[in-house]
């Protein structure tokens, strides 16, 4: 069994938009056979939570130089480009 | 169906054809309605404005009607609620993924949330609504709260 990958989902307040994104990623990755541990935080909290994280997905800009892959996307809110972003997330988690 | 949105959206928190000149006008209006209904604390409006200034909530949809979903931290909320405004003319909101980019917004859905796990259905419905083809245009064209609820119930 591969280690469960950790995805840190960030938005402005960690209450609204990141909840939508976290749910969507969890469901879609489960369908693709990838177990993920999803954590939510505010964008400003990302640097302090980054250590054991495999991928950051944010709806809003996060601080630079995180040394981990970051995908900034509104696709889970707007629907625009969702399939492409899911492929990118899958590739990052399988990589 | 958007049952959870309808349940959280009081008719008094629906403002149609609003004449606004800035996103502050719209936020003040909707936050005022929620405060008058006892759904948010007096601190809510200022907190939403502050958040909007640093981390804006405009969502570019690639069409004529963009949407914004202003909100803030749970401590300013008394009872989870929504407020909705359609604008006579679009006003600028910063784009969520690029705060330096301003987008014209015609429909504003203000979210007052106090518990993300309890309100996940509502959040999911808001995302579905935004993604449903034609839904925002139908909201923008509504002339009465009943028409808004009809779009939400479609």
gemmi code that builds the backbone of each chain (N, CA, C; Angstrom):
import gemmi

chains = {
    "A": [
        ("UNK", (0.836, -1.204, 0.000), (0.000, 0.000, 0.000), (0.870, 1.252, 0.000)),
        ("UNK", (0.652, 2.127, -0.973), (1.381, 3.396, -0.932), (0.882, 4.256, 0.228)),
        ("UNK", (1.739, 5.104, 0.702), (1.379, 6.026, 1.783), (0.225, 6.930, 1.328)),
        ("UNK", (-0.716, 7.193, 2.221), (-1.800, 8.130, 1.892), (-1.210, 9.518, 1.659)),
        ("UNK", (-1.547, 10.101, 0.528), (-1.007, 11.414, 0.200), (-1.788, 12.511, 0.931)),
        ("UNK", (-1.068, 13.533, 1.331), (-1.667, 14.629, 2.080), (-1.835, 15.844, 1.159)),
        ("UNK", (-3.075, 16.318, 1.054), (-3.358, 17.508, 0.257), (-3.811, 18.612, 1.195)),
        ("UNK", (-3.132, 19.731, 1.139), (-3.508, 20.891, 1.950), (-4.336, 21.825, 1.059)),
        ("UNK", (-5.594, 22.043, 1.451), (-6.491, 22.874, 0.656), (-6.636, 24.221, 1.355)),
        ("UNK", (-6.291, 25.292, 0.647), (-6.271, 26.617, 1.268), (-7.231, 27.569, 0.572)),
        ("UNK", (-7.804, 28.467, 1.382), (-8.566, 29.587, 0.825), (-8.424, 30.744, 1.811)),
        ("UNK", (-9.245, 31.764, 1.666), (-9.080, 32.943, 2.497), (-9.407, 32.715, 3.962)),
        ("UNK", (-10.532, 32.055, 4.241), (-10.985, 31.921, 5.628), (-10.999, 30.491, 6.128)),
        ("UNK", (-10.739, 29.518, 5.247), (-10.780, 28.086, 5.608), (-12.162, 27.659, 6.079)),
        ("UNK", (-13.206, 28.385, 5.669), (-14.547, 27.968, 6.089), (-15.464, 27.703, 4.901)),
        ("UNK", (-15.328, 28.433, 3.826), (-16.309, 28.289, 2.748), (-15.717, 27.618, 1.515)),
        ("UNK", (-14.881, 28.363, 0.813), (-14.453, 27.854, -0.486), (-13.572, 26.617, -0.365)),
        ("UNK", (-12.698, 26.566, 0.641), (-11.825, 25.402, 0.743), (-12.613, 24.149, 1.105)),
        ("UNK", (-13.774, 24.318, 1.750), (-14.615, 23.161, 2.069), (-15.158, 22.531, 0.797)),
        ("UNK", (-15.609, 23.377, -0.121), (-16.104, 22.894, -1.411), (-14.983, 22.177, -2.162)),
        ("UNK", (-13.810, 22.790, -2.180), (-12.673, 22.225, -2.910), (-12.231, 20.901, -2.281)),
        ("UNK", (-12.151, 20.868, -0.950), (-11.701, 19.661, -0.255), (-12.630, 18.490, -0.541)),
        ("UNK", (-13.932, 18.746, -0.488), (-14.897, 17.675, -0.766), (-14.770, 17.158, -2.187)),
        ("UNK", (-14.642, 18.085, -3.128), (-14.552, 17.690, -4.534), (-13.302, 16.859, -4.780)),
        ("UNK", (-12.172, 17.265, -4.216), (-10.928, 16.529, -4.439), (-11.020, 15.141, -3.814)),
        ("UNK", (-11.544, 15.068, -2.620), (-11.641, 13.781, -1.941), (-12.494, 12.799, -2.748)),
        ("UNK", (-13.657, 13.271, -3.214), (-14.553, 12.397, -3.989), (-13.907, 11.968, -5.300)),
        ("UNK", (-13.345, 12.927, -6.013), (-12.813, 12.618, -7.344), (-11.587, 11.718, -7.253)),
        ("UNK", (-10.740, 11.942, -6.245), (-9.544, 11.107, -6.133), (-9.917, 9.699, -5.673)),
        ("UNK", (-10.948, 9.585, -4.845), (-11.404, 8.257, -4.439), (-11.848, 7.480, -5.672)),
        ("UNK", (-12.590, 8.165, -6.580), (-13.020, 7.505, -7.816), (-11.836, 7.076, -8.664)),
        ("UNK", (-10.743, 7.785, -8.553), (-9.551, 7.436, -9.330), (-8.642, 6.479, -8.564)),
        ("UNK", (-9.105, 6.033, -7.409), (-8.350, 5.039, -6.659), (-7.180, 5.597, -5.863)),
        ("UNK", (-7.232, 6.890, -5.551), (-6.154, 7.504, -4.778), (-6.699, 7.922, -3.414)),
        ("UNK", (-6.141, 7.343, -2.353), (-6.554, 7.734, -1.002), (-5.837, 9.024, -0.629)),
        ("UNK", (-6.589, 9.996, -0.171), (-5.972, 11.266, 0.207), (-6.408, 11.676, 1.603)),
        ("UNK", (-5.491, 12.301, 2.295), (-5.775, 12.923, 3.580), (-5.865, 14.417, 3.293)),
        ("UNK", (-7.082, 14.976, 3.401), (-7.291, 16.378, 3.046), (-7.277, 17.226, 4.308)),
        ("UNK", (-6.492, 18.286, 4.291), (-6.495, 19.242, 5.403), (-6.857, 20.617, 4.855)),
        ("UNK", (-7.551, 21.387, 5.659), (-7.952, 22.724, 5.229), (-7.259, 23.781, 6.076)),
        ("UNK", (-6.938, 24.894, 5.438), (-6.366, 25.996, 6.207), (-6.560, 27.305, 5.458)),
        ("UNK", (-6.226, 28.390, 6.142), (-6.183, 29.695, 5.484), (-4.902, 29.783, 4.661)),
        ("UNK", (-4.952, 30.554, 3.586), (-3.772, 30.689, 2.724), (-2.563, 31.167, 3.527)),
        ("UNK", (-2.797, 32.039, 4.491), (-1.685, 32.582, 5.274), (-1.059, 31.534, 6.199)),
        ("UNK", (-1.800, 30.438, 6.474), (-1.307, 29.402, 7.385), (-0.491, 28.325, 6.671)),
        ("UNK", (-0.480, 28.357, 5.337), (0.152, 27.279, 4.563), (1.617, 27.047, 4.960)),
        ("UNK", (2.456, 28.090, 5.049), (3.880, 27.827, 5.346), (4.100, 27.056, 6.638)),
        ("UNK", (3.267, 27.249, 7.645), (3.440, 26.570, 8.917), (2.933, 25.140, 8.925)),
        ("UNK", (2.195, 24.757, 7.883), (1.580, 23.429, 7.849), (2.134, 22.570, 6.722)),
        ("UNK", (3.190, 23.022, 6.069), (3.607, 22.452, 4.795), (4.436, 21.172, 4.938)),
        ("UNK", (5.009, 20.907, 6.117), (6.062, 19.893, 6.238), (5.734, 18.521, 5.649)),
        ("UNK", (4.641, 17.883, 6.090), (4.358, 16.536, 5.597), (3.305, 16.535, 4.484)),
        ("UNK", (3.165, 17.670, 3.801), (2.150, 17.824, 2.757), (2.747, 17.454, 1.393)),
        ("UNK", (1.960, 16.738, 0.566), (2.428, 16.364, -0.775), (2.039, 17.389, -1.832)),
        ("UNK", (0.914, 18.053, -1.610), (0.404, 18.965, -2.633), (-0.447, 20.033, -1.959)),
        ("UNK", (-0.312, 21.273, -2.439), (-1.163, 22.368, -1.966), (-2.112, 22.738, -3.100)),
        ("UNK", (-3.410, 22.790, -2.797), (-4.398, 23.297, -3.750), (-5.053, 24.498, -3.103)),
        ("UNK", (-4.994, 25.651, -3.781), (-5.505, 26.877, -3.178), (-6.396, 27.618, -4.164)),
        ("UNK", (-7.399, 28.318, -3.632), (-8.233, 29.157, -4.490), (-7.712, 30.586, -4.537)),
        ("UNK", (-6.705, 30.865, -3.760), (-6.217, 32.238, -3.644), (-4.688, 32.155, -3.541)),
        ("UNK", (-3.964, 33.212, -3.905), (-2.500, 33.099, -3.875), (-1.974, 32.717, -2.488)),
        ("UNK", (-0.965, 31.837, -2.473), (-0.321, 31.447, -1.217), (1.093, 32.028, -1.208)),
        ("UNK", (1.712, 32.121, -0.022), (3.074, 32.665, 0.041), (4.030, 31.890, -0.879)),
        ("UNK", (5.045, 32.547, -1.436), (5.957, 31.889, -2.380), (6.971, 30.984, -1.680)),
        ("UNK", (7.739, 30.251, -2.490), (8.872, 29.445, -2.013), (8.462, 28.402, -0.971)),
        ("UNK", (7.423, 27.626, -1.287), (6.949, 26.611, -0.345), (7.692, 25.291, -0.497)),
        ("UNK", (8.395, 25.115, -1.610), (9.152, 23.890, -1.825), (8.249, 22.653, -1.966)),
        ("UNK", (6.987, 22.861, -2.276), (6.043, 21.773, -2.539), (5.209, 22.203, -3.742)),
        ("UNK", (4.668, 21.229, -4.498), (3.831, 21.638, -5.628), (2.580, 22.394, -5.165)),
        ("UNK", (2.250, 23.460, -5.884), (1.073, 24.271, -5.569), (0.219, 24.396, -6.828)),
        ("UNK", (-1.067, 24.123, -6.702), (-2.008, 24.353, -7.792), (-3.011, 25.393, -7.304)),
        ("UNK", (-3.021, 26.555, -7.954), (-4.019, 27.583, -7.628), (-5.120, 27.494, -8.670)),
        ("UNK", (-6.347, 27.249, -8.225), (-7.431, 27.017, -9.178), (-8.780, 27.426, -8.598)),
        ("UNK", (-9.642, 27.925, -9.477), (-11.031, 28.186, -9.098), (-11.963, 27.147, -9.716)),
        ("UNK", (-11.380, 26.104, -10.329), (-12.179, 25.165, -11.116), (-13.269, 24.477, -10.294)),
        ("UNK", (-13.016, 24.235, -9.009), (-14.014, 23.523, -8.205), (-15.166, 24.430, -7.796)),
        ("UNK", (-14.979, 25.730, -7.991), (-16.055, 26.683, -7.720), (-16.777, 27.066, -8.999)),
        ("UNK", (-16.016, 27.288, -10.068), (-16.628, 27.778, -11.303), (-16.927, 26.663, -12.301)),
        ("UNK", (-16.304, 25.520, -12.131), (-16.473, 24.418, -13.083), (-15.586, 24.541, -14.305)),
        ("UNK", (-14.956, 25.708, -14.476), (-14.160, 25.936, -15.684), (-12.808, 25.241, -15.550)),
        ("UNK", (-12.530, 24.313, -16.478), (-11.244, 23.622, -16.478), (-11.101, 22.561, -15.400)),
        ("UNK", (-12.231, 22.051, -14.887), (-12.170, 21.112, -13.759), (-11.475, 19.801, -14.140)),
        ("UNK", (-11.799, 19.262, -15.319), (-11.210, 17.980, -15.717), (-9.690, 18.087, -15.797)),
        ("UNK", (-9.203, 19.192, -16.355), (-7.755, 19.371, -16.484), (-7.093, 19.470, -15.108)),
        ("UNK", (-7.726, 20.193, -14.205), (-7.145, 20.351, -12.874), (-7.133, 19.024, -12.132)),
        ("UNK", (-8.178, 18.227, -12.289), (-8.206, 16.915, -11.637), (-7.078, 16.039, -12.167)),
        ("UNK", (-6.828, 16.111, -13.470), (-5.713, 15.348, -14.042), (-4.382, 15.821, -13.452)),
        ("UNK", (-4.253, 17.135, -13.297), (-3.011, 17.683, -12.722), (-2.825, 17.220, -11.287)),
        ("UNK", (-3.909, 17.215, -10.530), (-3.832, 16.782, -9.126), (-3.464, 15.300, -9.069)),
        ("UNK", (-4.116, 14.501, -9.926), (-3.808, 13.073, -9.947), (-2.332, 12.846, -10.288)),
        ("UNK", (-1.852, 13.573, -11.297), (-0.450, 13.409, -11.707), (0.489, 13.786, -10.560)),
        ("UNK", (0.166, 14.865, -9.853), (1.026, 15.301, -8.752), (1.035, 14.271, -7.620)),
        ("UNK", (-0.113, 13.631, -7.386), (-0.194, 12.675, -6.280), (0.398, 11.318, -6.643)),
        ("UNK", (0.382, 10.974, -7.926), (0.967, 9.700, -8.346), (2.466, 9.829, -8.572)),
        ("UNK", (2.929, 11.078, -8.750), (4.328, 11.307, -9.106), (5.287, 10.949, -7.983)),
    ],
    "B": [
        ("UNK", (-31.794, 20.687, -7.440), (-32.480, 21.308, -6.302), (-31.465, 22.020, -5.405)),
        ("UNK", (-31.869, 23.148, -4.896), (-30.997, 23.877, -3.987), (-31.760, 24.192, -2.708)),
        ("UNK", (-32.257, 23.143, -2.068), (-33.072, 23.281, -0.861), (-32.357, 24.038, 0.237)),
        ("UNK", (-31.081, 23.702, 0.395), (-30.361, 24.272, 1.517), (-30.147, 25.770, 1.312)),
        ("UNK", (-29.890, 26.181, 0.086), (-29.779, 27.619, -0.194), (-31.094, 28.299, 0.150)),
        ("UNK", (-32.199, 27.757, -0.364), (-33.506, 28.392, -0.138), (-33.812, 28.502, 1.355)),
        ("UNK", (-33.476, 27.451, 2.111), (-33.757, 27.456, 3.550), (-32.972, 28.540, 4.283)),
        ("UNK", (-31.788, 28.842, 3.772), (-30.928, 29.810, 4.457), (-31.085, 31.235, 3.923)),
        ("UNK", (-31.937, 31.390, 2.904), (-32.063, 32.692, 2.244), (-33.419, 33.297, 2.564)),
        ("UNK", (-33.431, 34.255, 3.479), (-34.661, 34.948, 3.846), (-35.048, 35.903, 2.714)),
        ("UNK", (-36.363, 36.030, 2.417), (-36.769, 36.989, 1.366), (-36.248, 38.400, 1.634)),
        ("UNK", (-36.132, 38.748, 2.928), (-35.626, 40.083, 3.284), (-34.138, 40.241, 2.969)),
        ("UNK", (-33.473, 39.146, 2.698), (-32.042, 39.195, 2.376), (-31.810, 39.080, 0.870)),
        ("UNK", (-32.879, 39.296, 0.099), (-32.764, 39.302, -1.368), (-32.958, 40.738, -1.852)),
        ("UNK", (-31.977, 41.253, -2.574), (-32.041, 42.625, -3.089), (-31.876, 42.567, -4.607)),
        ("UNK", (-32.877, 42.997, -5.347), (-32.862, 42.834, -6.803), (-32.694, 44.169, -7.517)),
        ("UNK", (-31.928, 44.161, -8.592), (-31.731, 45.357, -9.398), (-31.061, 46.487, -8.628)),
        ("UNK", (-30.124, 46.127, -7.764), (-29.492, 47.108, -6.875), (-28.650, 48.110, -7.677)),
        ("UNK", (-28.831, 49.388, -7.347), (-28.007, 50.447, -7.944), (-26.796, 50.642, -7.041)),
        ("UNK", (-25.674, 50.060, -7.415), (-24.469, 50.173, -6.592), (-23.346, 50.711, -7.466)),
        ("UNK", (-22.412, 51.418, -6.826), (-21.279, 51.928, -7.587), (-19.970, 51.270, -7.170)),
        ("UNK", (-20.012, 50.451, -6.118), (-18.788, 49.780, -5.684), (-19.166, 48.494, -4.968)),
        ("UNK", (-18.179, 47.601, -4.820), (-18.489, 46.371, -4.086), (-18.785, 46.664, -2.613)),
        ("UNK", (-18.232, 47.768, -2.100), (-18.531, 48.150, -0.717), (-20.024, 48.436, -0.536)),
        ("UNK", (-20.630, 49.120, -1.533), (-22.072, 49.402, -1.458), (-22.866, 48.110, -1.292)),
        ("UNK", (-22.516, 47.110, -2.105), (-23.275, 45.856, -2.108), (-23.058, 45.098, -0.796)),
        ("UNK", (-21.809, 45.062, -0.351), (-21.498, 44.352, 0.899), (-22.206, 45.021, 2.079)),
        ("UNK", (-22.176, 46.363, 2.109), (-22.870, 47.081, 3.198), (-24.368, 46.774, 3.189)),
        ("UNK", (-24.940, 46.773, 1.997), (-26.376, 46.529, 1.866), (-26.747, 45.138, 2.373)),
        ("UNK", (-26.054, 44.114, 1.867), (-26.415, 42.735, 2.228), (-26.089, 42.444, 3.693)),
        ("UNK", (-24.944, 42.923, 4.156), (-24.594, 42.704, 5.566), (-25.594, 43.412, 6.471)),
        ("UNK", (-26.086, 44.577, 6.032), (-27.099, 45.305, 6.795), (-28.392, 44.512, 6.900)),
        ("UNK", (-28.781, 43.882, 5.795), (-29.998, 43.057, 5.825), (-29.825, 41.872, 6.781)),
        ("UNK", (-28.678, 41.219, 6.723), (-28.443, 40.067, 7.606), (-28.392, 40.510, 9.072)),
        ("UNK", (-27.807, 41.674, 9.311), (-27.743, 42.186, 10.683), (-29.152, 42.521, 11.189)),
        ("UNK", (-29.975, 43.132, 10.319), (-31.344, 43.493, 10.715), (-32.162, 42.242, 11.025)),
        ("UNK", (-31.845, 41.144, 10.356), (-32.547, 39.880, 10.593), (-31.978, 39.137, 11.805)),
        ("UNK", (-30.927, 39.703, 12.403), (-30.323, 39.071, 13.573), (-29.455, 37.874, 13.225)),
        ("UNK", (-29.046, 37.766, 11.969), (-28.271, 36.598, 11.540), (-26.764, 36.776, 11.740)),
        ("UNK", (-26.313, 38.036, 11.788), (-24.872, 38.284, 11.956), (-24.666, 39.375, 13.006)),
        ("UNK", (-23.471, 39.421, 13.558), (-23.138, 40.444, 14.542), (-22.822, 41.769, 13.822)),
        ("UNK", (-22.867, 42.872, 14.559), (-22.568, 44.176, 13.951), (-21.166, 44.221, 13.326)),
        ("UNK", (-20.275, 43.361, 13.810), (-18.903, 43.350, 13.304), (-18.784, 42.692, 11.929)),
        ("UNK", (-19.849, 42.043, 11.484), (-19.770, 41.229, 10.262), (-19.396, 42.066, 9.033)),
        ("UNK", (-20.091, 43.197, 8.828), (-19.873, 43.984, 7.611), (-18.413, 44.416, 7.489)),
        ("UNK", (-17.864, 44.944, 8.573), (-16.475, 45.393, 8.538), (-15.511, 44.256, 8.282)),
        ("UNK", (-15.819, 43.087, 8.864), (-14.940, 41.933, 8.676), (-14.981, 41.451, 7.226)),
        ("UNK", (-16.174, 41.474, 6.627), (-16.286, 41.054, 5.224), (-15.537, 42.039, 4.322)),
        ("UNK", (-15.699, 43.332, 4.599), (-15.007, 44.346, 3.783), (-13.492, 44.189, 3.895)),
        ("UNK", (-13.008, 43.942, 5.101), (-11.564, 43.793, 5.296), (-11.042, 42.576, 4.550)),
        ("UNK", (-11.795, 41.488, 4.634), (-11.374, 40.286, 3.928), (-11.404, 40.509, 2.417)),
        ("UNK", (-12.450, 41.195, 1.964), (-12.585, 41.420, 0.518), (-11.408, 42.248, -0.006)),
        ("UNK", (-10.921, 43.173, 0.829), (-9.827, 44.040, 0.402), (-8.523, 43.259, 0.250)),
        ("UNK", (-8.290, 42.285, 1.124), (-7.026, 41.555, 1.052), (-7.159, 40.259, 0.264)),
        ("UNK", (-8.283, 39.568, 0.407), (-8.504, 38.299, -0.291), (-9.881, 38.320, -0.924)),
        ("UNK", (-9.986, 38.893, -2.114), (-11.301, 39.105, -2.719), (-11.971, 37.794, -3.127)),
        ("UNK", (-13.276, 37.888, -3.405), (-14.081, 36.680, -3.626), (-14.773, 36.653, -4.987)),
        ("UNK", (-14.306, 37.477, -5.933), (-14.895, 37.435, -7.267), (-14.516, 36.149, -7.985)),
        ("UNK", (-15.498, 35.552, -8.673), (-15.249, 34.324, -9.420), (-15.517, 34.569, -10.902)),
        ("UNK", (-14.447, 34.608, -11.725), (-14.648, 34.826, -13.165), (-15.230, 33.572, -13.807)),
        ("UNK", (-16.325, 33.737, -14.522), (-17.032, 32.585, -15.092), (-16.916, 32.531, -16.609)),
        ("UNK", (-16.211, 33.470, -17.184), (-16.000, 33.425, -18.621), (-17.204, 33.849, -19.432)),
        ("UNK", (-18.264, 34.296, -18.772), (-19.455, 34.733, -19.498), (-19.816, 36.154, -19.132)),
        ("UNK", (-21.083, 36.513, -19.380), (-21.508, 37.881, -19.140), (-21.657, 38.173, -17.647)),
        ("UNK", (-22.113, 37.176, -16.879), (-22.402, 37.399, -15.463), (-21.358, 36.705, -14.599)),
        ("UNK", (-20.512, 37.494, -13.953), (-19.607, 36.920, -12.955), (-20.264, 37.043, -11.582)),
        ("UNK", (-19.759, 36.255, -10.642), (-20.371, 36.217, -9.319), (-19.292, 36.484, -8.271)),
        ("UNK", (-19.713, 37.008, -7.121), (-18.806, 37.133, -5.978), (-19.495, 36.525, -4.767)),
        ("UNK", (-18.689, 35.947, -3.880), (-19.237, 35.276, -2.691), (-18.582, 35.813, -1.412)),
        ("UNK", (-18.804, 37.107, -1.105), (-18.147, 37.684, 0.072), (-18.537, 36.952, 1.360)),
        ("UNK", (-17.553, 36.742, 2.232), (-17.805, 36.082, 3.517), (-16.634, 36.364, 4.441)),
        ("UNK", (-16.741, 35.885, 5.670), (-15.659, 36.115, 6.632), (-15.676, 35.044, 7.713)),
        ("UNK", (-14.936, 35.269, 8.777), (-14.745, 34.245, 9.800), (-16.029, 33.988, 10.605)),
        ("UNK", (-16.150, 32.749, 11.121), (-17.385, 32.323, 11.813), (-17.764, 33.166, 13.038)),
        ("UNK", (-16.793, 33.796, 13.695), (-17.154, 34.468, 14.959), (-18.087, 35.674, 14.765)),
        ("UNK", (-18.225, 36.127, 13.524), (-19.112, 37.259, 13.265), (-20.542, 36.821, 12.927)),
        ("UNK", (-20.771, 35.510, 12.936), (-22.050, 34.959, 12.481), (-22.878, 34.494, 13.674)),
        ("UNK", (-24.179, 34.824, 13.670), (-25.090, 34.368, 14.713), (-25.794, 33.089, 14.255)),
        ("UNK", (-26.342, 33.134, 13.031), (-27.094, 31.995, 12.502), (-26.749, 31.867, 11.023)),
        ("UNK", (-26.343, 30.688, 10.574), (-25.910, 30.543, 9.190), (-26.978, 31.020, 8.205)),
        ("UNK", (-26.555, 31.835, 7.247), (-27.504, 32.474, 6.338), (-26.823, 32.839, 5.033)),
        ("UNK", (-27.676, 33.141, 4.060), (-27.215, 33.693, 2.791), (-27.922, 35.008, 2.550)),
        ("UNK", (-27.298, 35.855, 1.746), (-27.967, 37.047, 1.236), (-27.585, 37.166, -0.232)),
        ("UNK", (-28.515, 37.670, -1.029), (-28.275, 37.685, -2.469), (-28.639, 39.035, -3.061)),
        ("UNK", (-27.776, 39.558, -3.915), (-28.083, 40.795, -4.630), (-27.850, 40.591, -6.117)),
        ("UNK", (-28.782, 41.110, -6.916), (-28.520, 41.258, -8.347), (-28.351, 42.745, -8.602)),
        ("UNK", (-27.422, 43.085, -9.484), (-27.042, 44.488, -9.656), (-27.566, 45.046, -10.980)),
        ("UNK", (-28.050, 46.284, -10.918), (-28.530, 46.940, -12.133), (-27.388, 47.076, -13.134)),
        ("UNK", (-26.212, 47.395, -12.636), (-24.998, 47.439, -13.453), (-23.891, 46.760, -12.661)),
        ("UNK", (-23.015, 46.017, -13.355), (-21.953, 45.304, -12.616), (-21.045, 46.266, -11.852)),
        ("UNK", (-20.533, 45.796, -10.723), (-19.467, 46.512, -10.014), (-18.229, 45.619, -9.981)),
        ("UNK", (-17.068, 46.228, -9.758), (-15.820, 45.477, -9.767), (-15.565, 44.769, -8.451)),
        ("UNK", (-15.183, 43.508, -8.539), (-14.668, 42.747, -7.397), (-13.302, 42.212, -7.811)),
        ("UNK", (-12.383, 42.100, -6.868), (-11.124, 41.439, -7.154), (-11.381, 39.971, -7.431)),
        ("UNK", (-10.549, 39.392, -8.290), (-10.682, 37.967, -8.599), (-10.021, 37.143, -7.488)),
        ("UNK", (-10.686, 36.078, -7.057), (-10.184, 35.289, -5.928), (-8.779, 34.746, -6.183)),
        ("UNK", (-8.517, 34.305, -7.413), (-7.213, 33.684, -7.675), (-6.151, 34.710, -8.052)),
        ("UNK", (-6.543, 35.950, -8.275), (-5.591, 37.004, -8.632), (-6.145, 38.347, -8.150)),
        ("UNK", (-5.872, 38.688, -6.879), (-6.494, 39.877, -6.275), (-6.226, 41.183, -7.029)),
        ("UNK", (-5.177, 41.204, -7.852), (-4.881, 42.429, -8.592), (-5.779, 42.600, -9.819)),
        ("UNK", (-6.486, 41.539, -10.173), (-7.344, 41.605, -11.347), (-8.774, 41.880, -10.906)),
        ("UNK", (-9.383, 42.923, -11.474), (-10.757, 43.255, -11.121), (-11.707, 42.727, -12.194)),
        ("UNK", (-12.786, 42.085, -11.755), (-13.756, 41.557, -12.715), (-15.128, 42.171, -12.450)),
        ("UNK", (-15.925, 42.388, -13.512), (-17.274, 42.918, -13.308), (-18.209, 41.834, -12.790)),
        ("UNK", (-18.906, 42.150, -11.698), (-19.774, 41.169, -11.032), (-21.219, 41.665, -11.063)),
        ("UNK", (-22.121, 40.782, -11.456), (-23.537, 41.147, -11.547), (-24.423, 40.474, -10.512)),
        ("UNK", (-23.924, 39.391, -9.912), (-24.685, 38.672, -8.880), (-23.767, 38.457, -7.682)),
        ("UNK", (-24.242, 38.849, -6.502), (-23.448, 38.706, -5.280), (-24.191, 37.795, -4.305)),
        ("UNK", (-23.509, 36.723, -3.883), (-24.081, 35.825, -2.873), (-23.221, 35.916, -1.630)),
        ("UNK", (-23.746, 36.583, -0.614), (-22.993, 36.723, 0.629), (-23.243, 35.493, 1.500)),
        ("UNK", (-22.160, 34.932, 2.033), (-22.263, 33.723, 2.849), (-21.959, 34.078, 4.304)),
        ("UNK", (-22.869, 33.720, 5.183), (-22.614, 33.861, 6.625), (-22.606, 32.453, 7.197)),
        ("UNK", (-21.412, 31.949, 7.493), (-21.235, 30.556, 7.894), (-20.605, 30.501, 9.267)),
        ("UNK", (-21.044, 29.545, 10.096), (-20.380, 29.411, 11.390), (-19.764, 28.037, 11.607)),
        ("UNK", (-20.051, 27.095, 10.696), (-19.507, 25.749, 10.873), (-19.444, 25.070, 9.513)),
        ("UNK", (-18.227, 24.880, 9.022), (-18.093, 24.396, 7.642), (-18.668, 23.003, 7.478)),
        ("UNK", (-18.598, 22.179, 8.521), (-19.115, 20.819, 8.378), (-20.642, 20.800, 8.385)),
        ("UNK", (-21.229, 21.671, 9.197), (-22.685, 21.726, 9.245), (-23.254, 22.354, 7.975)),
        ("UNK", (-22.477, 23.220, 7.339), (-23.007, 23.950, 6.192), (-22.480, 23.442, 4.849)),
        ("UNK", (-21.944, 22.216, 4.869), (-21.367, 21.697, 3.636), (-22.416, 21.549, 2.536)),
        ("UNK", (-23.650, 21.169, 2.897), (-24.680, 21.036, 1.865), (-24.933, 22.367, 1.176)),
        ("UNK", (-25.010, 23.425, 1.987), (-25.251, 24.748, 1.416), (-24.089, 25.161, 0.510)),
        ("UNK", (-22.871, 24.910, 0.970), (-21.706, 25.285, 0.169), (-21.670, 24.509, -1.142)),
        ("UNK", (-21.987, 23.241, -1.040), (-22.006, 22.412, -2.244), (-23.058, 22.934, -3.232)),
        ("UNK", (-24.211, 23.321, -2.692), (-25.272, 23.836, -3.559), (-24.866, 25.155, -4.206)),
        ("UNK", (-24.157, 25.987, -3.457), (-23.709, 27.263, -4.033), (-22.776, 26.984, -5.213)),
        ("UNK", (-21.847, 26.027, -5.046), (-20.935, 25.687, -6.138), (-21.703, 25.108, -7.328)),
        ("UNK", (-22.682, 24.263, -7.038), (-23.487, 23.684, -8.130), (-24.263, 24.770, -8.867)),
        ("UNK", (-24.794, 25.696, -8.087), (-25.577, 26.780, -8.694), (-24.700, 27.608, -9.631)),
        ("UNK", (-23.512, 27.944, -9.154), (-22.597, 28.754, -9.966), (-22.234, 28.013, -11.251)),
        ("UNK", (-22.146, 26.684, -11.163), (-21.715, 25.900, -12.321), (-22.870, 25.499, -13.235)),
        ("UNK", (-24.117, 25.693, -12.769), (-25.264, 25.267, -13.597), (-25.465, 26.268, -14.739)),
        ("UNK", (-25.422, 25.784, -15.992), (-25.543, 26.704, -17.126), (-26.842, 27.506, -17.054)),
        ("UNK", (-26.724, 28.805, -17.192), (-27.911, 29.649, -17.252), (-28.469, 30.073, -15.907)),
        ("UNK", (-28.028, 29.451, -14.820), (-28.640, 29.739, -13.520), (-28.376, 31.179, -13.081)),
        ("UNK", (-27.134, 31.635, -13.237), (-26.827, 32.995, -12.784), (-27.538, 34.037, -13.639)),
        ("UNK", (-27.612, 33.767, -14.943), (-28.342, 34.688, -15.816), (-29.807, 34.745, -15.405)),
        ("UNK", (-30.369, 33.594, -15.020), (-31.771, 33.566, -14.571), (-31.928, 34.330, -13.265)),
        ("UNK", (-30.967, 34.188, -12.353), (-31.017, 34.965, -11.109), (-30.947, 36.461, -11.429)),
        ("UNK", (-30.023, 36.814, -12.333), (-29.825, 38.228, -12.671), (-31.077, 38.836, -13.293)),
        ("UNK", (-31.865, 38.002, -13.976), (-33.057, 38.506, -14.668), (-34.297, 38.510, -13.780)),
        ("UNK", (-34.205, 37.918, -12.586), (-35.383, 37.793, -11.720), (-35.864, 39.162, -11.265)),
        ("UNK", (-37.192, 39.318, -11.174), (-37.760, 40.599, -10.741), (-38.484, 40.482, -9.403)),
        ("UNK", (-38.481, 39.288, -8.811), (-39.110, 39.125, -7.497), (-38.412, 37.994, -6.757)),
        ("UNK", (-38.474, 38.017, -5.408), (-37.895, 36.895, -4.646), (-38.473, 35.552, -5.076)),
        ("UNK", (-39.782, 35.517, -5.431), (-40.366, 34.249, -5.872), (-39.636, 33.702, -7.085)),
        ("UNK", (-39.251, 34.597, -7.993), (-38.518, 34.129, -9.177), (-37.136, 33.604, -8.782)),
        ("UNK", (-36.530, 34.221, -7.768), (-35.247, 33.719, -7.272), (-35.411, 32.303, -6.721)),
        ("UNK", (-36.442, 32.118, -5.878), (-36.658, 30.774, -5.311), (-36.983, 29.770, -6.415)),
        ("UNK", (-37.657, 30.229, -7.477), (-37.974, 29.325, -8.587), (-36.694, 28.858, -9.270)),
        ("UNK", (-35.735, 29.773, -9.437), (-34.455, 29.380, -10.038), (-33.724, 28.403, -9.116)),
        ("UNK", (-33.760, 28.678, -7.822), (-33.067, 27.807, -6.862), (-33.727, 26.435, -6.793)),
        ("UNK", (-35.024, 26.396, -7.036), (-35.727, 25.128, -6.940), (-35.752, 24.351, -8.239)),
        ("UNK", (-35.178, 24.932, -9.287), (-35.275, 24.304, -10.616), (-34.464, 23.017, -10.660)),
    ],
}
model = gemmi.Model(1)
for chain_id, residues in chains.items():
    chain = gemmi.Chain(chain_id)
    for i, (resn, *xyz) in enumerate(residues, 1):
        res = gemmi.Residue()
        res.name, res.seqid = resn, gemmi.SeqId(i, " ")
        for name, pos in zip(("N", "CA", "C"), xyz):
            atom = gemmi.Atom()
            atom.name, atom.element = name, gemmi.Element(name[0])
            atom.pos, atom.b_iso = gemmi.Position(*pos), 0.0
            res.add_atom(atom)
        chain.add_residue(res)
    model.add_chain(chain)
structure = gemmi.Structure()
structure.add_model(model)
structure.setup_entities()
